[in-house]
């Protein structure tokens, strides 16, 4: 029977970040970390036009600097130097700039494959062992931890099980952890787009009566599109040929980046705010989308998960107890409660305010955008939220 101090179920960006945040302290304390992951990460990074990407806030850059991996990540991180927020067809816009905030960038857009590659390369094989490709088919509570039964029927016991296996976690369901789901009645269409004009580090948040859209700067003069539409319309857009799709996108987005030249593969998924009703139990913690999943347009989801991850690592390493100690896990939960509440609230309210077309709301948000651009304190608050710094205690 094998036993690990921690078993991280899900070796994606959240799980790998936790392993990295823990590994130095774990080595000093003789902890062994097992990463259980169904998809082999691979040894090499392969660039792709259609690569999915993540918006990292400036606060997340600081966290990755602390972990020593930012120099590697930054090689393919596209800086967001300006954010342009507008309401389609109406007067009123807000512009946030890194220069005004006194930072090198408001955030960065990084391909998931590159971010994962940098994290995996930094893991210490003496402390972190991969169980891959492997899935956990059963998770069973023991008096002193959890027992993981893998899909090859092998068994692994651990002091602390970390569920970082995504928003559709079957193990969360198996454990009877309730999830509060608030559907937005919208579907996100995701694609990479090339434009005639260079994006020059500009990100665009554009609000329409059908839902918000974002265009985020990527390397090689691509932009990552998140286009929120009612469900049936997203499916219709998915079925258009590239030329017809680009024509509709051009009409909705405008010519701020010139003519839209090329679009890659398109993907759609329905949007909802989901929040697990329990994030910790003795010897168990939920992280990432298994704990909370946010609307993508505000770009807050992964950044919140990364702050959770570092806070959990800090609590575990500061405690003299074994990793699964419930009091330690409750301290972690308490330390992140305000950050989670504020970030989920900010993301949800922005989505609701700018995702509806009623005339009073439209007038209110137009005035809001004008006020945001004219009032430095309000603008600074909004910028700090966007940079992932608004909920920091330090």
Secondary structure, DSSP 4 states (H G I P E B T S, - for coil): -EEEEEEEE--SHHHHHHHHHHHHHHHHHT--EEEE-SS---SS----TT--EEEEEHHHHHHHHHTT-HHHHGGGEEEE-EEEEEETTSS-EEEEEHHHHTSS-SEEEEEHHHHHHHHHHT--TTTEEEE-S--EEEEEEETTEEEEEETTS-EEEEEEEEE-S-TT-HHHHHTT--EEEEEEEEEEEEEEEEESS--TTEEEEEEETTEEEEEEE-STTEEEEEEEE-HHHHHHHHHS-HHHHHHHHHHHH-STT-SEEEE---EEEEEEEEEES-SEETTEEE-GGGTEE--TTTT-HHHHHHHHHHHHHHHHHH-SS-TT-HHHHHHHHHHHHHHHHHHHHHHHHHHHHHT---HHHHHHHHHHHHHHHH-HHHHHHHHHHHTT-TT---
